[in-house]
Amino acid sequence: MFVHKAQAEEQVVMAKIAAAAFFDDELFGDLMHPHRQQGLDDIHLWWLERIQKGWDDPSSHFLISTTPASQHGNEEIAAWAQWAHLMYGAGQRAECWDIAWLATAPPHQGEGHGKALM
């Protein structure tokens, strides 16, 4: 697996990963998107909007974890994370990083991609 900075053209794939990863989640699935069974567009577009808002924030940093390229294709995005760079006051401990989102595609859960992004 490889971890590197996400590129703007990867936002749609990142949103699809989050939609699939949180599909059965009580909050993001059941409560916020109760009609998601009729189509993934609503939940996918909701995630895309969140990613795009974070993308425009200079304190946000997006990382992706990819699978190695296989004989049959290129590397695949398996997971992504959004980190927020926060500053509190002054001094040595003023700098802080916060994990805003972390999503792993269901087929790649348990492979260590989330751990690598942390």
C-alpha positions as CSV (number, residue, x, y, z in Angstrom):
1,M,0.0,0.0,0.0
2,F,1.1,3.6,-0.7
3,V,0.0,6.7,1.1
4,H,0.3,10.1,-0.6
5,K,-1.5,13.4,-1.0
6,A,-4.8,13.2,-2.7
7,Q,-5.3,15.0,-6.1
8,A,-8.3,17.0,-7.0
9,E,-9.4,14.6,-9.7
10,E,-9.7,11.9,-7.0
11,Q,-12.5,13.6,-5.2
12,V,-15.3,11.7,-6.9
13,V,-13.7,8.3,-6.1
14,M,-13.1,9.5,-2.5
15,A,-16.8,10.4,-2.2
16,K,-17.9,7.0,-3.5
17,I,-15.6,5.3,-1.0
18,A,-17.2,7.2,1.9
19,A,-20.7,6.5,0.6
20,A,-20.0,2.8,0.6
21,A,-18.0,2.8,3.8
22,F,-20.7,4.6,5.8
23,F,-23.7,3.0,4.0
24,D,-24.8,0.9,7.0
25,D,-23.7,3.4,9.6
26,E,-26.4,4.4,12.0
27,L,-25.8,8.2,11.7
28,F,-24.6,8.7,8.1
29,G,-26.7,5.9,6.7
30,D,-29.9,5.3,8.7
31,L,-30.6,8.8,10.1
32,M,-29.1,11.1,7.5
33,H,-29.8,9.1,4.3
34,P,-32.8,6.9,5.1
35,H,-33.7,6.5,1.4
36,R,-30.2,5.4,0.3
37,Q,-31.4,2.0,-0.8
38,Q,-33.2,3.7,-3.8
39,G,-29.9,5.0,-5.1
40,L,-26.4,6.1,-4.0
41,D,-26.6,9.5,-5.6
42,D,-27.8,11.4,-2.5
43,I,-25.2,10.0,-0.1
44,H,-22.5,10.1,-2.7
45,L,-23.2,13.8,-3.5
46,W,-23.4,14.6,0.2
47,W,-19.9,13.2,0.7
48,L,-18.6,14.9,-2.4
49,E,-19.9,18.3,-1.1
50,R,-18.1,17.7,2.2
51,I,-14.8,16.8,0.5
52,Q,-15.0,19.8,-1.8
53,K,-15.6,22.2,1.2
54,G,-12.6,20.7,2.9
55,W,-10.5,20.9,-0.2
56,D,-11.0,24.7,-0.4
57,D,-9.9,25.0,3.3
58,P,-6.1,25.7,3.4
59,S,-5.9,24.0,6.8
60,S,-7.2,20.7,5.4
61,H,-5.0,18.0,4.0
62,F,-6.3,15.0,2.2
63,L,-4.3,11.7,2.0
64,I,-5.2,8.5,0.2
65,S,-4.0,5.0,0.6
66,T,-3.8,2.9,-2.6
67,T,-3.4,-0.7,-3.4
68,P,-0.3,-1.7,-5.4
69,A,-0.8,-1.9,-9.2
70,S,-1.8,-5.4,-10.2
71,Q,-1.1,-7.2,-13.4
72,H,-4.6,-6.3,-14.6
73,G,-4.7,-2.6,-13.8
74,N,-3.4,0.5,-12.0
75,E,-3.3,1.1,-8.3
76,E,-6.7,1.6,-6.7
77,I,-7.7,4.1,-4.0
78,A,-8.6,1.9,-1.0
79,A,-9.0,4.6,1.7
80,W,-8.7,8.3,2.4
81,A,-8.4,10.7,5.3
82,Q,-8.9,14.4,5.8
83,W,-6.6,16.0,8.4
84,A,-7.2,19.5,9.7
85,H,-4.2,21.6,10.8
86,L,-5.3,23.6,13.9
87,M,-3.5,26.2,15.8
88,Y,-4.3,27.0,19.5
89,G,-2.6,30.0,21.1
90,A,1.2,30.2,21.0
91,G,4.1,28.2,22.1
92,Q,5.5,24.7,21.6
93,R,2.1,23.0,22.0
94,A,0.1,25.4,19.9
95,E,0.1,23.2,16.8
96,C,-2.5,20.4,16.6
97,W,-3.7,18.0,13.9
98,D,-7.2,16.6,13.9
99,I,-8.6,13.8,11.9
100,A,-11.8,15.0,10.3
101,W,-12.8,12.0,8.2
102,L,-11.4,8.5,7.5
103,A,-13.1,6.2,5.0
104,T,-12.0,2.8,3.7
105,A,-13.7,1.0,0.8
106,P,-15.5,-2.1,2.1
107,P,-13.4,-4.5,0.0
108,H,-10.2,-3.1,1.6
109,Q,-11.4,-2.9,5.2
110,G,-9.1,-4.8,7.5
111,E,-6.0,-4.5,5.2
112,G,-4.4,-1.7,7.3
113,H,-5.2,1.3,5.1
114,G,-6.8,3.2,7.9
115,K,-3.9,2.5,10.1
116,A,-1.5,3.7,7.5
117,L,-3.5,7.0,7.1
118,M,-3.4,7.6,10.8
